[in-house]
Amino acid sequence: MPQSMRALVAGKVGEPTDVLRLESRPVPTPGAGQALIRVKATPIHASDLHVLRGRYGFSPEFPAVGGHMECVGRIEALSPDTEGLKVGERVVVAAVPAVPGHHVVGTWQEYLVADTRRILPVPDHLSDSSACQLAVNPLTALLLVTRELDVQPGEWLLQTAAGSTVGRLVIQLARHLGMRTINVVRRRGAVEEIKAFGGDEVICTEDEDLLQRVAEIAGPAGVRKAIDCVAGLVGAQVSQALAPGGEVVVYGALSTHRQTDPAALTIPLQARSVIYETKVVRGFWLNRWFGTASPEDALHALSQVRSLVVDEVLSIPQGQPFPLERFTEAIALAETPARDAKPLFVFEDGRDNDDR
Ligand SMILES: NC(=O)c1ccc[n+]([C@@H]2O[C@H](COP(=O)([O-])OP(=O)(O)OC[C@H]3O[C@@H](n4cnc5c(N)ncnc54)[C@H](OP(=O)(O)O)[C@@H]3O)[C@@H](O)[C@H]2O)c1
Protein backbone atom coordinates (compact mmCIF):
# COMPACT_ATOMS: atom_id res chain seq x y z
CA MET A 1 0.00 0.00 0.00
CA PRO A 2 1.52 3.39 -0.97
CA GLN A 3 1.84 6.13 1.67
CA SER A 4 0.68 8.90 -0.63
CA MET A 5 -1.75 9.35 -3.49
CA ARG A 6 -2.88 11.87 -6.08
CA ALA A 7 -5.95 14.03 -5.39
CA LEU A 8 -7.64 16.89 -7.21
CA VAL A 9 -8.06 19.56 -4.54
CA ALA A 10 -9.82 22.94 -4.55
CA GLY A 11 -8.15 25.45 -2.22
CA LYS A 12 -11.21 27.70 -2.09
CA VAL A 13 -14.55 28.36 -3.74
CA GLY A 14 -14.17 29.53 -7.32
CA GLU A 15 -14.15 28.66 -10.97
CA PRO A 16 -13.24 24.92 -10.96
CA THR A 17 -10.34 25.15 -13.41
CA ASP A 18 -8.89 28.12 -11.47
CA VAL A 19 -9.11 26.62 -7.97
CA LEU A 20 -8.36 22.93 -8.60
CA ARG A 21 -4.79 21.64 -8.20
CA LEU A 22 -3.36 18.15 -8.48
CA GLU A 23 -1.81 17.38 -5.09
CA SER A 24 -0.11 14.55 -3.27
CA ARG A 25 -1.92 13.56 -0.05
CA PRO A 26 -1.44 10.78 2.50
CA VAL A 27 -3.55 7.65 1.91
CA PRO A 28 -6.27 7.79 4.61
CA THR A 29 -6.90 5.09 7.22
CA PRO A 30 -10.42 3.71 7.71
CA GLY A 31 -12.02 4.37 11.12
CA ALA A 32 -14.84 2.39 12.76
CA GLY A 33 -17.56 1.44 10.27
CA GLN A 34 -15.45 2.56 7.32
CA ALA A 35 -13.67 0.99 4.35
CA LEU A 36 -10.63 2.19 2.44
CA ILE A 37 -11.49 2.21 -1.27
CA ARG A 38 -9.05 2.33 -4.13
CA VAL A 39 -10.98 4.40 -6.67
CA LYS A 40 -11.14 3.17 -10.27
CA ALA A 41 -13.57 5.63 -11.89
CA THR A 42 -15.62 8.63 -10.77
CA PRO A 43 -17.82 11.00 -12.81
CA ILE A 44 -17.86 14.78 -13.13
CA HIS A 45 -21.46 15.73 -12.45
CA ALA A 46 -22.87 19.25 -12.87
CA SER A 47 -23.44 19.24 -9.11
CA ASP A 48 -19.72 18.66 -8.48
CA LEU A 49 -18.98 21.90 -10.31
CA HIS A 50 -21.76 23.73 -8.41
CA VAL A 51 -20.13 22.66 -5.14
CA LEU A 52 -16.79 24.13 -6.21
CA ARG A 53 -18.47 27.36 -7.30
CA GLY A 54 -20.18 27.59 -3.89
CA ARG A 55 -23.62 27.35 -5.45
CA TYR A 56 -24.89 23.99 -4.22
CA GLY A 57 -27.04 22.93 -1.28
CA PHE A 58 -24.04 22.15 0.95
CA SER A 59 -20.49 23.40 1.10
CA PRO A 60 -17.45 21.31 2.08
CA GLU A 61 -14.67 22.74 4.19
CA PHE A 62 -11.93 24.07 1.90
CA PRO A 63 -9.38 22.93 0.89
CA ALA A 64 -11.60 20.10 -0.37
CA VAL A 65 -11.04 17.15 -2.68
CA GLY A 66 -13.43 17.57 -5.62
CA GLY A 67 -16.24 15.19 -6.65
CA HIS A 68 -18.86 14.59 -4.01
CA MET A 69 -21.22 12.08 -5.51
CA GLU A 70 -20.03 8.57 -6.40
CA CYS A 71 -17.32 6.22 -7.62
CA VAL A 72 -16.45 2.58 -8.29
CA GLY A 73 -13.37 0.94 -6.83
CA ARG A 74 -12.06 -1.95 -4.77
CA ILE A 75 -12.00 -2.39 -1.02
CA GLU A 76 -8.37 -2.20 0.10
CA ALA A 77 -8.95 -2.33 3.88
CA LEU A 78 -11.90 -2.63 6.26
CA SER A 79 -12.40 -1.64 9.87
CA PRO A 80 -12.54 -4.82 12.03
CA ASP A 81 -16.19 -4.19 13.01
CA THR A 82 -17.42 -4.61 9.42
CA GLU A 83 -19.66 -7.47 8.34
CA GLY A 84 -20.79 -8.55 4.89
CA LEU A 85 -18.01 -6.89 2.83
CA LYS A 86 -14.62 -8.35 1.82
CA VAL A 87 -11.21 -6.85 1.08
CA GLY A 88 -10.67 -6.99 -2.70
CA GLU A 89 -14.39 -6.72 -3.47
CA ARG A 90 -15.43 -4.40 -6.31
CA VAL A 91 -17.88 -1.84 -4.97
CA VAL A 92 -19.83 1.28 -5.74
CA VAL A 93 -19.63 4.10 -3.20
CA ALA A 94 -22.63 6.42 -2.85
CA ALA A 95 -20.57 9.31 -1.48
CA VAL A 96 -23.46 11.83 -1.71
CA PRO A 97 -23.27 13.72 1.61
CA ALA A 98 -26.56 13.35 3.45
CA VAL A 99 -28.23 16.58 4.47
CA PRO A 100 -28.37 17.12 7.36
CA GLY A 101 -25.55 15.26 8.97
CA HIS A 102 -23.11 13.30 6.83
CA HIS A 103 -19.46 14.20 6.49
CA VAL A 104 -18.20 15.09 3.02
CA VAL A 105 -15.99 12.69 1.03
CA GLY A 106 -14.19 13.78 -2.15
CA THR A 107 -14.12 11.14 -4.90
CA TRP A 108 -11.57 12.76 -7.25
CA GLN A 109 -8.67 11.02 -5.52
CA GLU A 110 -6.98 7.62 -5.73
CA TYR A 111 -8.07 6.40 -2.27
CA LEU A 112 -10.92 7.42 0.01
CA VAL A 113 -12.56 6.19 3.18
CA ALA A 114 -16.30 5.61 3.07
CA ASP A 115 -19.07 4.60 5.47
CA THR A 116 -19.69 0.88 4.83
CA ARG A 117 -23.45 1.58 4.86
CA ARG A 118 -22.92 3.50 1.61
CA ILE A 119 -21.03 0.73 -0.18
CA LEU A 120 -22.62 -1.77 -2.53
CA PRO A 121 -20.78 -4.70 -4.18
CA VAL A 122 -21.12 -4.80 -7.98
CA PRO A 123 -20.37 -7.67 -10.37
CA ASP A 124 -17.12 -7.56 -12.35
CA HIS A 125 -18.94 -7.68 -15.71
CA LEU A 126 -20.54 -4.27 -15.12
CA SER A 127 -18.30 -1.69 -16.81
CA ASP A 128 -16.48 0.93 -14.73
CA SER A 129 -18.36 3.60 -16.67
CA SER A 130 -21.76 2.21 -15.63
CA ALA A 131 -20.76 1.24 -12.11
CA CYS A 132 -19.30 4.65 -11.24
CA GLN A 133 -22.57 6.33 -12.28
CA LEU A 134 -24.94 3.87 -10.63
CA ALA A 135 -25.62 5.54 -7.29
CA VAL A 136 -26.79 9.02 -8.28
CA ASN A 137 -28.68 9.37 -11.55
CA PRO A 138 -30.30 5.90 -11.74
CA LEU A 139 -31.31 6.16 -8.09
CA THR A 140 -32.72 9.63 -8.70
CA ALA A 141 -34.71 8.37 -11.70
CA LEU A 142 -36.09 5.44 -9.70
CA LEU A 143 -37.05 7.56 -6.69
CA LEU A 144 -38.65 10.31 -8.80
CA VAL A 145 -40.79 7.95 -10.85
CA THR A 146 -41.77 5.37 -8.25
CA ARG A 147 -41.67 7.12 -4.88
CA GLU A 148 -41.90 10.89 -5.36
CA LEU A 149 -44.63 10.75 -8.00
CA ASP A 150 -45.78 7.12 -8.02
CA VAL A 151 -46.53 7.29 -11.76
CA GLN A 152 -49.02 4.57 -12.74
CA PRO A 153 -48.95 2.33 -15.83
CA GLY A 154 -50.53 4.17 -18.76
CA GLU A 155 -50.15 7.57 -17.08
CA TRP A 156 -48.29 10.44 -18.76
CA LEU A 157 -45.11 11.79 -17.22
CA LEU A 158 -43.82 15.11 -18.57
CA GLN A 159 -40.06 15.65 -18.20
CA THR A 160 -37.55 18.31 -19.24
CA ALA A 161 -33.91 17.84 -20.41
CA ALA A 162 -34.95 14.41 -21.64
CA GLY A 163 -31.53 13.89 -23.25
CA SER A 164 -29.77 14.11 -19.90
CA THR A 165 -28.58 10.96 -18.18
CA VAL A 166 -31.48 11.15 -15.70
CA GLY A 167 -33.88 11.86 -18.58
CA ARG A 168 -32.77 8.77 -20.51
CA LEU A 169 -33.00 6.60 -17.41
CA VAL A 170 -36.53 7.90 -16.77
CA ILE A 171 -37.51 6.97 -20.34
CA GLN A 172 -36.17 3.43 -19.90
CA LEU A 173 -37.80 3.01 -16.50
CA ALA A 174 -41.12 4.34 -17.79
CA ARG A 175 -41.10 1.86 -20.67
CA HIS A 176 -40.27 -0.96 -18.27
CA LEU A 177 -43.12 0.02 -15.94
CA GLY A 178 -45.65 0.84 -18.70
CA MET A 179 -45.78 4.62 -18.23
CA ARG A 180 -45.83 7.11 -21.11
CA THR A 181 -43.37 9.98 -21.38
CA ILE A 182 -43.62 13.45 -22.88
CA ASN A 183 -40.02 14.54 -23.29
CA VAL A 184 -38.87 18.14 -23.58
CA VAL A 185 -35.54 18.86 -25.30
CA ARG A 186 -33.95 22.18 -26.26
CA ARG A 187 -32.45 21.15 -29.64
CA ARG A 188 -34.19 19.91 -32.78
CA GLY A 189 -31.23 17.55 -33.29
CA ALA A 190 -32.18 15.65 -30.13
CA VAL A 191 -35.79 14.91 -31.15
CA GLU A 192 -35.28 11.83 -33.33
CA GLU A 193 -32.64 10.51 -30.94
CA ILE A 194 -35.02 10.63 -27.98
CA LYS A 195 -37.84 9.05 -30.01
CA ALA A 196 -35.50 6.26 -31.14
CA PHE A 197 -34.45 5.86 -27.52
CA GLY A 198 -38.05 5.10 -26.52
CA GLY A 199 -39.55 8.49 -25.61
CA ASP A 200 -43.26 8.35 -26.52
CA GLU A 201 -43.56 12.05 -27.42
CA VAL A 202 -40.88 14.71 -27.81
CA ILE A 203 -41.32 18.50 -27.63
CA CYS A 204 -38.52 20.76 -28.84
CA THR A 205 -38.50 24.18 -27.14
CA GLU A 206 -36.29 25.56 -29.94
CA ASP A 207 -39.26 25.74 -32.31
CA GLU A 208 -42.38 24.42 -30.54
CA ASP A 209 -44.82 25.83 -27.96
CA LEU A 210 -44.56 23.59 -24.89
CA LEU A 211 -48.07 24.33 -23.59
CA GLN A 212 -49.75 23.84 -26.94
CA ARG A 213 -47.93 20.58 -27.61
CA VAL A 214 -48.70 19.15 -24.14
CA ALA A 215 -52.38 19.98 -24.71
CA GLU A 216 -52.30 18.24 -28.09
CA ILE A 217 -50.67 15.13 -26.61
CA ALA A 218 -52.31 14.76 -23.19
CA GLY A 219 -55.54 16.70 -23.81
CA PRO A 220 -56.50 20.28 -22.90
CA ALA A 221 -56.57 19.55 -19.15
CA GLY A 222 -52.78 18.96 -19.16
CA VAL A 223 -50.69 16.34 -17.37
CA ARG A 224 -50.97 15.32 -13.72
CA LYS A 225 -47.31 14.50 -13.15
CA ALA A 226 -44.06 16.13 -14.23
CA ILE A 227 -40.39 16.29 -13.32
CA ASP A 228 -38.19 19.24 -14.19
CA CYS A 229 -34.43 19.79 -14.05
CA VAL A 230 -34.25 22.97 -16.16
CA ALA A 231 -36.18 25.45 -13.93
CA GLY A 232 -36.41 29.12 -15.09
CA LEU A 233 -38.96 29.80 -17.82
CA VAL A 234 -39.08 26.17 -18.94
CA GLY A 235 -39.91 25.09 -15.37
CA ALA A 236 -42.61 27.78 -15.27
CA GLN A 237 -44.13 26.45 -18.50
CA VAL A 238 -44.11 22.93 -17.09
CA SER A 239 -46.08 24.17 -14.07
CA GLN A 240 -48.57 25.80 -16.46
CA ALA A 241 -48.91 22.54 -18.41
CA LEU A 242 -50.11 20.72 -15.27
CA ALA A 243 -53.70 19.66 -14.88
CA PRO A 244 -55.55 21.07 -11.84
CA GLY A 245 -54.18 19.30 -8.78
CA GLY A 246 -51.12 18.23 -10.80
CA GLU A 247 -47.64 18.06 -9.40
CA VAL A 248 -44.16 18.89 -10.69
CA VAL A 249 -41.07 17.78 -8.84
CA VAL A 250 -38.13 20.11 -9.55
CA TYR A 251 -34.82 18.28 -9.13
CA GLY A 252 -32.36 20.41 -11.10
CA ALA A 253 -31.90 23.95 -12.38
CA LEU A 254 -29.89 23.57 -15.59
CA SER A 255 -31.08 26.90 -17.03
CA THR A 256 -29.59 28.69 -14.03
CA HIS A 257 -26.13 27.19 -14.48
CA ARG A 258 -23.43 29.83 -14.43
CA GLN A 259 -26.04 32.59 -13.98
CA THR A 260 -25.30 35.20 -11.36
CA ASP A 261 -28.33 37.47 -11.82
CA PRO A 262 -30.72 36.54 -8.94
CA ALA A 263 -33.69 36.95 -11.31
CA ALA A 264 -32.28 34.18 -13.48
CA LEU A 265 -32.33 31.77 -10.54
CA THR A 266 -36.12 31.66 -10.19
CA ILE A 267 -39.07 29.65 -11.51
CA PRO A 268 -41.73 32.33 -12.14
CA LEU A 269 -45.08 30.75 -11.20
CA GLN A 270 -48.56 32.04 -11.95
CA ALA A 271 -50.00 32.60 -8.49
CA ARG A 272 -53.64 32.34 -9.66
CA SER A 273 -53.01 29.00 -11.32
CA VAL A 274 -51.11 27.64 -8.30
CA ILE A 275 -53.95 28.75 -5.97
CA TYR A 276 -57.11 28.12 -7.94
CA GLU A 277 -55.90 24.94 -9.63
CA THR A 278 -54.10 23.73 -6.48
CA LYS A 279 -50.97 22.83 -8.40
CA VAL A 280 -47.96 21.60 -6.48
CA VAL A 281 -44.38 22.59 -7.27
CA ARG A 282 -41.89 20.93 -4.95
CA GLY A 283 -38.29 19.88 -4.87
CA PHE A 284 -36.33 16.66 -4.69
CA TRP A 285 -32.71 16.42 -3.58
CA LEU A 286 -30.93 13.10 -3.25
CA ASN A 287 -28.77 14.48 -0.44
CA ARG A 288 -31.87 15.23 1.61
CA TRP A 289 -33.33 11.82 0.72
CA PHE A 290 -30.14 10.15 2.06
CA GLY A 291 -30.50 12.34 5.16
CA THR A 292 -34.01 11.06 5.87
CA ALA A 293 -33.99 7.45 4.57
CA SER A 294 -32.76 4.77 6.96
CA PRO A 295 -29.38 3.23 6.00
CA GLU A 296 -31.26 -0.05 5.31
CA ASP A 297 -33.76 1.65 2.99
CA ALA A 298 -30.97 3.51 1.20
CA LEU A 299 -29.03 0.27 0.60
CA HIS A 300 -32.26 -1.45 -0.47
CA ALA A 301 -33.00 1.28 -3.05
CA LEU A 302 -29.39 1.13 -4.26
CA SER A 303 -29.60 -2.64 -4.68
CA GLN A 304 -32.87 -2.20 -6.64
CA VAL A 305 -31.00 0.13 -8.97
CA ARG A 306 -28.10 -2.32 -9.23
CA SER A 307 -30.53 -5.06 -10.32
CA LEU A 308 -32.14 -2.80 -12.93
CA VAL A 309 -28.71 -1.96 -14.36
CA VAL A 310 -27.29 -5.51 -14.16
CA ASP A 311 -30.49 -6.87 -15.79
CA GLU A 312 -30.05 -4.23 -18.54
CA VAL A 313 -33.43 -2.62 -17.90
CA LEU A 314 -31.47 0.60 -17.37
CA SER A 315 -28.41 1.35 -19.43
CA ILE A 316 -26.28 4.26 -18.30
CA PRO A 317 -24.79 6.24 -21.20
CA GLN A 318 -21.07 5.46 -21.62
CA GLY A 319 -18.82 8.12 -20.11
CA GLN A 320 -15.57 9.49 -21.56
CA PRO A 321 -12.50 8.59 -19.47
CA PHE A 322 -9.87 11.18 -18.50
CA PRO A 323 -6.80 10.82 -16.28
CA LEU A 324 -6.81 13.25 -13.34
CA GLU A 325 -4.05 15.34 -14.98
CA ARG A 326 -6.40 16.34 -17.81
CA PHE A 327 -8.97 17.88 -15.48
CA THR A 328 -9.19 21.19 -17.38
CA GLU A 329 -10.24 19.34 -20.54
CA ALA A 330 -12.61 17.05 -18.63
CA ILE A 331 -14.36 19.98 -16.93
CA ALA A 332 -14.68 21.84 -20.23
CA LEU A 333 -16.37 18.74 -21.70
CA ALA A 334 -18.73 18.53 -18.71
CA GLU A 335 -20.10 21.95 -19.63
CA THR A 336 -20.17 21.61 -23.42
CA PRO A 337 -23.70 21.68 -24.91
CA ALA A 338 -24.75 18.65 -26.98
CA ARG A 339 -21.79 16.60 -25.77
CA ASP A 340 -21.93 12.87 -26.40
CA ALA A 341 -20.56 11.62 -23.11
CA LYS A 342 -20.21 12.55 -19.46
CA PRO A 343 -16.53 12.92 -18.46
CA LEU A 344 -15.16 10.43 -15.91
CA PHE A 345 -11.87 10.47 -14.04
CA VAL A 346 -10.25 7.03 -14.25
CA PHE A 347 -7.32 5.56 -12.32
CA GLU A 348 -5.22 2.54 -13.11
CA ASP A 349 -5.12 -0.10 -10.42
CA GLY A 350 -2.98 -2.65 -12.22
CA ARG A 351 -5.64 -5.32 -11.69
CA ASP A 352 -8.50 -4.49 -14.07
CA ASN A 353 -8.48 -4.14 -17.83
CA ASP A 354 -8.17 -0.66 -19.27
CA ASP A 355 -10.98 -1.28 -21.71
CA ARG A 356 -13.72 -1.69 -19.16
N1 LIG B 1 -31.90 16.71 -7.14
C1 LIG B 1 -31.10 15.67 -7.20
O1 LIG B 1 -30.90 14.97 -6.22
C2 LIG B 1 -30.42 15.33 -8.49
C3 LIG B 1 -29.86 14.07 -8.69
C4 LIG B 1 -29.27 13.78 -9.94
C5 LIG B 1 -29.24 14.76 -10.92
N2 LIG B 1 -29.76 15.99 -10.66
C6 LIG B 1 -29.77 17.07 -11.67
O2 LIG B 1 -30.36 16.56 -12.84
C7 LIG B 1 -29.89 17.32 -13.95
C8 LIG B 1 -29.45 16.34 -15.03
O3 LIG B 1 -28.28 15.66 -14.57
P1 LIG B 1 -27.54 14.63 -15.54
O4 LIG B 1 -26.32 14.17 -14.86
O5 LIG B 1 -28.54 13.64 -15.99
O6 LIG B 1 -27.20 15.59 -16.73
P2 LIG B 1 -26.26 15.32 -17.99
O7 LIG B 1 -26.23 13.88 -18.35
O8 LIG B 1 -25.00 16.05 -17.72
O9 LIG B 1 -27.06 16.03 -19.17
C9 LIG B 1 -27.33 17.41 -19.21
C10 LIG B 1 -28.50 17.59 -20.18
O10 LIG B 1 -29.16 18.78 -19.91
C11 LIG B 1 -29.45 19.47 -21.09
N3 LIG B 1 -29.38 20.89 -20.76
C12 LIG B 1 -28.32 21.57 -20.25
N4 LIG B 1 -28.65 22.86 -20.05
C13 LIG B 1 -29.93 22.99 -20.44
C14 LIG B 1 -30.83 24.09 -20.48
N5 LIG B 1 -30.45 25.32 -20.10
N6 LIG B 1 -32.06 23.87 -20.94
C15 LIG B 1 -32.44 22.64 -21.34
N7 LIG B 1 -31.64 21.56 -21.33
C16 LIG B 1 -30.40 21.75 -20.88
C17 LIG B 1 -28.39 19.03 -22.08
O11 LIG B 1 -28.95 19.16 -23.34
P3 LIG B 1 -28.11 19.25 -24.72
O12 LIG B 1 -27.96 17.82 -25.13
O13 LIG B 1 -29.01 20.04 -25.59
O14 LIG B 1 -26.81 19.92 -24.43
C18 LIG B 1 -28.17 17.58 -21.64
O15 LIG B 1 -29.10 16.74 -22.28
C19 LIG B 1 -28.77 18.22 -13.41
O16 LIG B 1 -29.32 19.48 -13.15
C20 LIG B 1 -28.40 17.56 -12.10
O17 LIG B 1 -27.83 18.45 -11.19
C21 LIG B 1 -30.36 16.28 -9.49
The ligand as a Tripos MOL2 file, in Angstrom:
@<TRIPOS>MOLECULE
LIG
   48    52     1     0     0
SMALL
NO_CHARGES

@<TRIPOS>ATOM
      1 N1        -31.9020   16.7050   -7.1450 N.am      1 LIG1
      2 C1        -31.1020   15.6750   -7.1990 C.2       1 LIG1
      3 O1        -30.9030   14.9690   -6.2160 O.2       1 LIG1
      4 C2        -30.4230   15.3320   -8.4910 C.ar      1 LIG1
      5 C3        -29.8600   14.0680   -8.6910 C.ar      1 LIG1
      6 C4        -29.2740   13.7780   -9.9360 C.ar      1 LIG1
      7 C5        -29.2410   14.7640  -10.9240 C.ar      1 LIG1
      8 N2        -29.7630   15.9890  -10.6570 N.ar      1 LIG1
      9 C6        -29.7680   17.0660  -11.6660 C.3       1 LIG1
     10 O2        -30.3560   16.5550  -12.8370 O.3       1 LIG1
     11 C7        -29.8880   17.3160  -13.9450 C.3       1 LIG1
     12 C8        -29.4490   16.3410  -15.0300 C.3       1 LIG1
     13 O3        -28.2770   15.6610  -14.5750 O.3       1 LIG1
     14 P1        -27.5400   14.6270  -15.5360 P.3       1 LIG1
     15 O4        -26.3190   14.1730  -14.8570 O.co2     1 LIG1
     16 O5        -28.5410   13.6350  -15.9940 O.co2     1 LIG1
     17 O6        -27.1960   15.5930  -16.7340 O.3       1 LIG1
     18 P2        -26.2620   15.3220  -17.9900 P.3       1 LIG1
     19 O7        -26.2290   13.8830  -18.3470 O.co2     1 LIG1
     20 O8        -25.0040   16.0480  -17.7240 O.co2     1 LIG1
     21 O9        -27.0560   16.0320  -19.1700 O.3       1 LIG1
     22 C9        -27.3340   17.4060  -19.2130 C.3       1 LIG1
     23 C10       -28.4980   17.5920  -20.1820 C.3       1 LIG1
     24 O10       -29.1630   18.7790  -19.9050 O.3       1 LIG1
     25 C11       -29.4480   19.4700  -21.0850 C.3       1 LIG1
     26 N3        -29.3800   20.8930  -20.7590 N.ar      1 LIG1
     27 C12       -28.3210   21.5710  -20.2490 C.ar      1 LIG1
     28 N4        -28.6460   22.8640  -20.0500 N.ar      1 LIG1
     29 C13       -29.9300   22.9930  -20.4400 C.ar      1 LIG1
     30 C14       -30.8280   24.0930  -20.4810 C.ar      1 LIG1
     31 N5        -30.4530   25.3200  -20.1010 N.pl3     1 LIG1
     32 N6        -32.0650   23.8690  -20.9440 N.ar      1 LIG1
     33 C15       -32.4450   22.6360  -21.3410 C.ar      1 LIG1
     34 N7        -31.6410   21.5610  -21.3310 N.ar      1 LIG1
     35 C16       -30.4020   21.7460  -20.8770 C.ar      1 LIG1
     36 C17       -28.3930   19.0260  -22.0810 C.3       1 LIG1
     37 O11       -28.9500   19.1600  -23.3370 O.3       1 LIG1
     38 P3        -28.1140   19.2480  -24.7190 P.3       1 LIG1
     39 O12       -27.9590   17.8210  -25.1350 O.co2     1 LIG1
     40 O13       -29.0140   20.0390  -25.5890 O.co2     1 LIG1
     41 O14       -26.8050   19.9230  -24.4250 O.co2     1 LIG1
     42 C18       -28.1670   17.5820  -21.6350 C.3       1 LIG1
     43 O15       -29.1040   16.7440  -22.2760 O.3       1 LIG1
     44 C19       -28.7740   18.2230  -13.4070 C.3       1 LIG1
     45 O16       -29.3220   19.4820  -13.1490 O.3       1 LIG1
     46 C20       -28.4020   17.5570  -12.1030 C.3       1 LIG1
     47 O17       -27.8270   18.4480  -11.1880 O.3       1 LIG1
     48 C21       -30.3570   16.2800   -9.4860 C.ar      1 LIG1
@<TRIPOS>BOND
     1     1     2 1
     2     2     3 2
     3     2     4 1
     4     4     5 ar
     5     4    48 ar
     6     5     6 ar
     7     6     7 ar
     8     7     8 ar
     9     8     9 1
    10     8    48 ar
    11     9    10 1
    12     9    46 1
    13    10    11 1
    14    11    12 1
    15    11    44 1
    16    12    13 1
    17    13    14 1
    18    14    15 2
    19    14    16 1
    20    14    17 1
    21    17    18 1
    22    18    19 2
    23    18    20 1
    24    18    21 1
    25    21    22 1
    26    22    23 1
    27    23    24 1
    28    23    42 1
    29    24    25 1
    30    25    26 1
    31    25    36 1
    32    26    27 ar
    33    26    35 ar
    34    27    28 ar
    35    28    29 ar
    36    29    30 ar
    37    29    35 ar
    38    30    31 1
    39    30    32 ar
    40    32    33 ar
    41    33    34 ar
    42    34    35 ar
    43    36    37 1
    44    36    42 1
    45    37    38 1
    46    38    39 2
    47    38    40 1
    48    38    41 1
    49    42    43 1
    50    44    45 1
    51    44    46 1
    52    46    47 1
@<TRIPOS>SUBSTRUCTURE
     1 LIG1         1 GROUP 0 **** ****
